[in-house]
Amino acid sequence: MPPMPKILLVKLSSMGDIIHAMPAVTDMARALPGLRLDWVCEESFAALPRLHPAVRDVVPIAMRRWRKSFWRADTRADIGAALTGLRKQRYDMVLDVQGLIKSALVAQIAHGPVAGPDRSWAREPLAALMYRNKIPGVWDQPAIERVRQIASGALNYISPSAIDYGLPRPDVHLSWLPTTPYAVLLSATSREDKEWPEAHWVALGARLAQRGLACILPWGSAREQARAERLAAAIPNAVAAPRISLTEAATLLADARVVVGVDTGLAHLAAAMATPVVAIYCASDPTQTGVLATTYAVNLGAMGVVPSVDEVWQATQTGMRA
């Protein structure tokens, strides 16, 4: 019997990018029975790969934190420990599906031959110089499909047509949730130009309340918390969530009747949990990085085009679970 293949997947960040790699993990697990798959990613997102049952181990690194304090002795010690962790296993393949110079460098540190996209479609073409196996492909396709194509090309299998994130609902109880059915409104985003107007959120929330749904508003920063609390105060039966972990967020999204959100990683997580999701784009193009799933996933808006309340409400009603 041939040994079980051992693969190290390199997809460091961000939240949306990591979620975009989940369908490729599902594909690999089905195509390669007995696969032993590890995943290296930024420490702040390490909970996300652990949601996938095909991931054996997660190797966290902290490049974002290290670059802020590289001169400190404890940071250099932390880097040394992380590098040792990267090299403790020998892999049949190290698969960089991010295509950045930093991800290619991380892949080079690990033990095993490195594969990744060739320079024609790597996000940073110089990264391709560090791959032993350069996978040909085209950039002009959704990010999820790019990752699936890199993985299938490197490991020589054919991806199925359907997208399957492969994520079960985490076994987590959220005691603070209302007992009534609810929708999740993802109003928080890191860029002001990606925000949907607060008056629009209030109008949408009022319509959801009329349908008997409580509105739950998660947040990640103090500024986002203040916004969530303002909106919750203005929307009947709305709740500004407490601070929650990524695992708790997955549970919250999985049990929602519908999720409406701006361009944020949690909107992609909602799609990954097979929850109906309406994604609002005000300052970015959803063509390549919009929500994508075989379940209900709708992208509205575009660069400089703000969807109206009526547009969002129509899409929300259409996809809402009974």
Beta strands, then each sheet from edge to edge (+ up, - down):
strand 1: 6-10
strand 2: 36-42
strand 3: 55-61
strand 4: 93-96
strand 5: 114-117
strand 6: 133-135
strand 7: 182-186
strand 8: 214-217
strand 9: 238-240
strand 10: 258-262
strand 11: 277-281
strand 12: 297-301
sheet 1: 3+ 2+ 1+ 4+ 5+ 6+
sheet 2: 9+ 8+ 7+ 10+ 11+ 12+
end
